Amino acid sequence: MPLILTLALTHILGRGRQTLVAVLGVALGVGFSIAMASLMQGGEDDFIAKLVDTMPHVDITDERRAARRQPAQDEFAALHIAGLRPREDRRGILNPTEVTAMLRAWVPGKMALSLKTQGVVRYAGRDVGIGIIGVEPLAEMQISSLTKDFRQGSFAALIAGGNNIVVGSRLAQRLGAELGTTVTVVSATGQSRAFKIVGLFHTGTTARDEGEGYVLLKNAQILSERPNAINEIRLKLDDPNAAPQVARRAEAQIGYKAVAWQEANESLLEALVIRNVIMYTVVGAILLVAGFGIFNIISTITHEKARDIAILKSLGFTEADMRRLFLLEGLALGACGSLIGWAVGFGLCFALSLVRFELSGAAVAQEITRLPLAWSIWHYLIAAGFALTSAAIAGYLPARQAARLNPVDIIRGAT
């Protein structure tokens, strides 16, 4: 084996220019593959992190996945009910105190209750539709990322009690209102109450910034004429990945629809899986192209070293030794290219990490952000694995041809 390795290195070093080109081809393929994988994985991780941070891990509402069974269905197996018109029920989650107590007994995380209703906010002759969300400020601040997005005032201002409201900055702009302005909120039931704006938030989501307002839970209950009612329970878990199991258990226990963040964003997560398949397909294609350079140089060496092969076989080297010789040459080129490619990939990732974007808008303060990158050893190992596989295939094909050469025919000059 040491002799075969020495011969392989001699063949490779004897063709310095072609060897350098083949190695650089592999190195660039590995380097750009690492940079692309790091950038795409970083973007995916950043997207999922923001998704998990901005929405509840489990959202329990007053809906049910299926219509409530009628007593007659339990009595008669052949009964079929269609077109049933249930009576209007605005009560939300029944027995919220009992339900929340049951959940708090085992849910590994934090919990916040809320009541959502629709209404209109009026100021200076302008009427704008608004989603009124009644919350308990202390609990809401523990699970919501909204508290980080305030331009003026703060969410904590609701803790003082009274008729206070926090709204989106775009909504205030549409009304011509500002911090400290008193506006009138009219609910869908006709109830009206004056509220003082104590906070302006900006999330960057137009639907929220133009159409949401947060008040105390009791104020939302008064406006909607639903005393002691809630219609949503949001859970922030210690382990976001446990959301599907928690959602299934909560729904089975209390009967109300519980949706994990993975279920709520199922189509987006599927799109990310497809994107990863495309990414690794492109990576494989890049390194496959680099493998043609290795195939070219090994084929050339095989053709030029035909007499050397004949002499080696006449000295007792077997066909397996010949295959091993040229396969080692391909793997050596792939390994050398991979090592240089790791350095190239690291350099590209470091350069990309220094890129900054300055984003500014009319309604937002200037922000500076960087490209999201994922630094993972797996990107280097996967790229090197693709490169070595490509190199092994590129080296094996000429090696198999070299092993089949008949030394007698070569020495005699036969074709």
N, C-alpha and C positions, 0 to 999 in steps of 0.2 A: 504493500500500500504506500509506504513512503516513496518508493521508486516511481510509482504511477503518478503520485502527487507532484514529484519533481519534474517528470516529463510534461505534465499538464501545465505547470507554471512556465516551463521553458517554451512551450508552444505559444502560450498567451503573450509572454513578454517579447517573443520574437516578432510579433506584429503590433508594435507599439501604437501606431496611429489608429488602426482599426479597433484595437482593444480600447483605446481611450474614447473613441466615438461610441462604442457599444456601452461602456460603463457610464458615460455621461447621459446616454439615452435612458438607461435604467434609473440613474440618479434623479434626472429631471422628472421622470414619470413618478417615482416614489415621492419626491419633494412636493410636487403639485398635488398629488393625491392626498398627502397628509394635510396640506393647507386647505384643500377643498373640504375634506372630511371634518377638520377642526372647525371651519367656518359654518358649515351646514349643521353640524351637531351642536355648536354653540348657539346658533339661531334657534334650533329646536328646543334646547334646554331653557333658553331665555324666554321663549314663547310660553312653554309649559309652566315655568316658574311664575310668570306674570298671570297666567290663567289661574293657577292655584291660589295665588295671593289675592287676586281681585274678586274671586267668587267663593261662595261657601263650598266646603268639601262635600256636604250633604245638604240638600234643600228639601225640607218637608213642607208641603202645602196642604190646604184643606180639600184638595181634589182626591179622587179615588181612581185607580187604574181601570176598574170595571164598575158598571152600574151596580148599585146596591141590590142584593138579592131580595125578592119579594117573599113574604111568608108562604104564599101559595106554591112557590117553586119548591119549597122544602117538603110540602105535603103531597104534591102530585108530580111524579117523575116525567109524565108525558106533556106537562104544561109548557107552552111557549108564549112568551110575552113580547110584543113588538109595539113600537109607537107609544110607549109609556111617557106621559108628561108629568115629571115630578113637580111637586109644589116648590115655589120659589123659597130658597133657604139662604139667608145672608149671615148665618150664625158663625161661619168659619169653623175652626177646629173646636169641637165640643170638649168641654171640661179641660181647658188648657192647663190648669194647675195640676191636675192628675197626670195628664200626658207628659208635661215637662218633668214632673217628679219621677215618672217611670224611666224617662230617658237619662236623666242625671244620675240614676243609680248605676249605670254601666257604660255610658258613652265616654270614650277616652279622649276628651277634648273640651272645648268651650262651646257655649250655646247662647243664642240671642233670639228673642221673640220680636215679631213685628206684625203690624197690621197695615196692609196696603189698600188704598182706595183712590178713586179718581175725583178730580175737582177742577176748579178754575181759580186762578189768582188774579186779583184786580188791583190796578194802581194807575192813577192819573188818566182814567178813561180807557185804559188798555186791559183786555182780557186774554190770558194765556192759559192753555190747558196744562195741568200739572198732575203728576202722580204723587199723592200724599202718602208718606211712609212714616208710621208711628213706631218709635223705637224706645228702648231703655238705654240711655246714653252710655252708661258704664259698660254694659254687656256688649253694646254695639262697637265700642272703641276697642274691645279685645279681639274681635273677629273681622272687622272691616278695615280695608286699606284706604277707605275714604278719608280717614283722619290725617293722612299724609299729603292730601291734595288740596289743602286750603290756601287760597290766595289772601283772604282777609278773614279775621275772626278765627274761630275754631269750633270744632264739634263739641268740645267740653262746655261751651257756653250754654248748651241745652240743659246741663246738669242743674243749673240754678233754678230751673222750673219756670212757670209762667208761660205766657203765650209767645214763645220764641220759635223761630224757624231758620234753618240753614238751607240755602238754595244754590243752584249752579250759577256760575258767573255769567254764562250766556243768557240764562233766564232773566237775571237781574238787568242785563244789558238790554234785552228786548222790552222790559217793562220801563226802563229808565230809572230803576231803583238802585240803591247802593247800601252799604253797610249802615245799619241804624234806621233804615226806612221802615215804616209800618205799612203793610199791605193787607188786603182783605182776601181771605181764602173761603171759597164757597164749595161745599162738597156736592156729590151727586144727589144726596138726599135733600138738599136745599138748606142745610145748616150753614151758617156764616159766622166767621170769627176773624178778628183782627190779630195779625201776628207781626212781630218785630224781627227784621232780618238781623241775625247775630253772627252769620258766617257765610262766606262765599267760597265754594269749592270749584275746582277745575280738574276733571279727570282725563280730558282729551277725547271722551266719548260724547258725541253730540246729543244722543238720546238722553243721557243722564244730565249733562250740563244745561240742557234746555228744558228738561221735562220732569225733574225730580225735586222734591222738597222734603226735609226731615223735620218732624215735630216730636214732642213727647207722645208716648203710646196712649196715654189717657186722653190727650187732645184729639188724636186720630179716632179714638173710640167715640168721643163726643160728636165729632163732625160726621161720622158715618152712622151714628145712632146704633152702635153695636157695643154696649157696655160689657166690659170684661171679656172681650173677644179678641182673638188673633187669627191670622190666616197664613202665617208662615213661621217656621222654626228653622234657623240656619245653624249648622254645626261646623265648627273649625276643629279638625282632628289633629292629634299629636302626630299621626302618620297619615298623610294624604292618600297613600296607596291602599289604605285599609277602607277607603270610602265605600266601595261596592259591598263589602261584607256588612258594614255598619248600616248602610241604606236598606239592605235586604232584611236585616234583623229588626230595624225600626219599623219598617212597613208591615212586617208580619206581626209585630207586637201591638201597634196602635191602629193599624188599618188605613192610615192616610198615605198618600203617594210620597215616597222618598226617592229622590234622584241624586245619584253620586255625580261628581264633576266629570268622571270619565264617560258616564252615560249621556250627560248633557252636551258633551263635546265629542261624541263618538265619531262623527263624520270628519272632524278636524284631525283627530288622532289617526284615523285610517289614512287620511291624506299624507300625514307625516310618515307612515310606514311605507306608502308607495314612493314617496320622495326618497327615502333611504335606499329602497331597492334600486331606483334610478341612479342614485349617487354611486353605489358600489358597482353597478353595471358599467358606469362611465369610468370609474377607477380601474376596473378590470380591463376595459378596452384600451385605456392609456398604457397600461403595463404590458398588454398583449402586443401592442405596436412596438414597444421597446424590446420585446422578446424577438422580434424579427431581426433586429440588429445582431443579437446573440446568435440566432440561427444562421445568419449570413456569414459571420466570422468563423463559426465552428465548421460550417460546410466548406468554406475556403481552406481551412487548415486540413480538413479531411482529404480534400482533393490534392493539396500540395504535398501532404505527408504520406501519400500512398506507399511509396517505397519504404519509408520508415516503419509503417504498419506491417509491411511484408517481412521486414527484418525482425521486428519484435515478435511476430507470430512464429517465425522460423526458430527463434531462440526459446520458444516455449510459452509465450504469453497466449492465453486463451481468448476466445471471443468475449467472454465476460469481462476480462481485463481491458479489452479494447473499448467495450461499451462504458466501463467504469472510467476510463481515461478521459474520453470526450464528454461524458456526463459531468465529470468533475470540473472540466474547463467551463462548461456552461454555468454550473453552480457558482464557480469562483467569480465569474463576471457578474452574476446576479447578486452575490453577497457583497462584492466590492461596491457595486452600484447602489445597493440598499444602504450601506453604511454612509456613503456620501449623500445619498438621498435623505437620510435622517437629518443630517446637518442642514441640507437645503430646506427641508420642511420646517425645521425649527426656526431657521432664519426668516422664512416667509411668514410663519405664524407670529413671530416677534414683530416683524415689520407691520403686519396687519393690525396687531394690538395697539400700535401707536397711532393708527388712523383715527381722527376725530371728526365728528359731524357737528356742525353748529346749526341747530334748527331754531327758527324764530317764526312767530306768527303774531297776528294782530291782537289776539286775546291771551297769549301766553307769554310768560317771561322767557328769555333766551335760555336754552338748555344745551348742554354739551354731552354728547354720548359717544361711545366707542363701539366698534364692531364686536359683537358677541363671539367669543372663541372658546372652544372646549379643549383644554389641554389633557390629553389622555394617552397613556402608553399603548392602548389598544390600536389607535390610529397608526402608530409606527409599526406595530407587529403585523397588523392586517396588510398594510402596504408592502412590507417586506415579504410577507407570505405570498401575496399575489406575484411579486417580482420573482421570488425563488421558484414558484410553480411555473411561471412563464419561462424562466431560464432553464429549468429542468426539462421542459417539453422541447424547447428550442435546441438544447444540447443532446437530447435522447435520439431525435430523428437522424441527425448525421452520425451519431455514435452507432446506431443499429446498422447503418449502411457500411460504416468502416469495419465493424465486426464481421460482416459477411464477405469481405474481400478475401480472395484466394491468393495466398502469398506466392504460390508457384506461377500463377498467371501474371502477377505484377512483376516478378523478377524476370520472367521471360519476355516481358514487354507486350503480353497479350492484352486485348481489350476485354 
